[in-house]
Amino acid sequence: MNKLAVLSNINIDPLKNQLQKNSSYELYFAGYNQWQSELLNLNSKLYDFCPDFVFIYLNAEEFKADIQLLFLAVNFYQNASPTCRFLISNFTLPPFTVETYKVARRVDREFNESLVSYSKDHKNIFILDFERLVLLHGYTSMFDDKYWYLGRIKFRNSAFAILAEEINNVLNCMQGKVKKVLILDLDNTLWGGVVGEDGWQGLQLVEEGVGRIYKDFQRLIKQLTSLGFVLAICSKNNESDAVEVFDNNAEMVLGLDDFVIRKINWTSKSENIVEIAQTLNIGLDSLVFIDDSAVERELVKRELPELIVPDFPTDITKLPSWFILSVVYPYFSKTELTLEDGDKTAQYKRNALRESEKQKTSFDNFLRDLNIKLDVRIADQSIYKRVAQLSQKTNQFNLSLKRYSESEIELMCDKQGFIAITCSYEDKYGSEGIVGCALIELKNKKLLIDSFMISCRVLGRKVDELFLADILQIAKKKMSECEVIEANYLQTAKNELVKEFLQRCNFISVDNVLFSRKI
Amino acid sequence: MEVENKLKSVFTDVFGIPVSKVGVTTKQNTLEGWDSLGQLRLIMAVEEVFDVSFTVAEIAILTDYELVLNALLRKLDGR
């Protein structure tokens, strides 16, 4: 269980209950206004607790100091505990102060700007955009001075729930626990009307009136693809009717190209969704399905309980804002982008192409024909972010399921003698970027594999064997007397194929945990 | 009755005790967790759930379940 410590300069104790309700962190709440001493005193309970994450909320009204003090304290803690990640709330002052209209120079804005640049310069510092929550829900609905004067609490009950939800969302996002694919219905979801009845010319989809809602919705969906998320269609229509809309209706923002896979037919949606998951080689728990029909949503939910199926807004004018608040924030957010993200749709599409070729020819011919080229090399610092991303997101081909953050990897490689090795993949369809990585140690004539993972996108093409062979070569160069290779396998419901791989490569194990073989 | 059930579930939520344990015997000086912070958490939750507001003076004397219930019923009655 991950550990979360909470520090504040006011009493935010009721947050504890809210966090316990819907998340599974071991919690530590520092005493009232103890944030600074907890961070600076090496003997404090915070150091004892040794959290994976620290959340800091400082109330701007009560924070009378220079914001640099906060940064200094956090830096101090980070020096002692470099892998801990910080989530710091930005500052909001009450929207009523004694000042002249012309000045309107608010301290919280200056604070927030410094916080943004601080977070940009430090990879373990993330911002919780509390200001956004206050704008969204309104200051007076979140704060009540009564509790402040009675017990040093500023928030109302509802504000604690809002804050807890946001903390959960951002922490999930920091750990890469986000969804990968958004599956969309068509009629009355992507456009207004039913194409089978209204025809492609008769749909509600223009810049004016109700049609604008669907255009805006499509624009938002398009933005998701630039963040590295992937789209699919699952809809009950005649495929030719639907394709006609994409081909002929000039108002469409999304093109057929934006979807990696399309299931436009009259079979049940749950069957189609299962096929989508199989084709893309990902779990149902990586998908979100949006459909305006309550009946279809119920059916799909009943068949596929692990699938996320958000309720569709009954007031259609709320569609764009609902989408951002109820779908994007909880399921499709990113703390930052990597190079591979921009190209996600193309990657998945190439994969679907390869899948279809695989069915046509024999496997060996298919592989030869693909003309796979791997580039296996020792990773330098600029690559650690991608290595961390792989370690957090890979579930199937993952030897030990150890999840590392960027700074943990940096620490391991710079200080603890680990070597990170990455594997980039290219074939005749294009480059997939870095698809695999391993963290190894060379000790006592042994090559110890701490982590070994390969993205599910390239599985089933013998990349695993080729990658391992290249790792051995690198190890041999570094330590020629290396005799044995050892890997610690952690079996889960999803990573059975790693075991098959180890056995295929002649590793031997007595306990199904430690696998070894001679080099 | 409906108010009472709702209030009981607020107590359950705030203090983590089963509904069956909430009643006339639920008092501030005997219930663990109903300290000054517990008092605030309780009032915050009641105010949110029933959309009412207690004054500082009222809050100070709401020291057992019945007192909270009666004060609440008076507030809801006044509407």
Interface residues (C-beta under 8 A of the other chain):
Chain A: N11 D13 P14 N17 K146 Y147 Y149 L150 G151 I153 R156 N157 S158
Chain B: D13 V14 S36 L37 Q39 L40 R41 M44 A45 E47 E48 S53 V56 I59
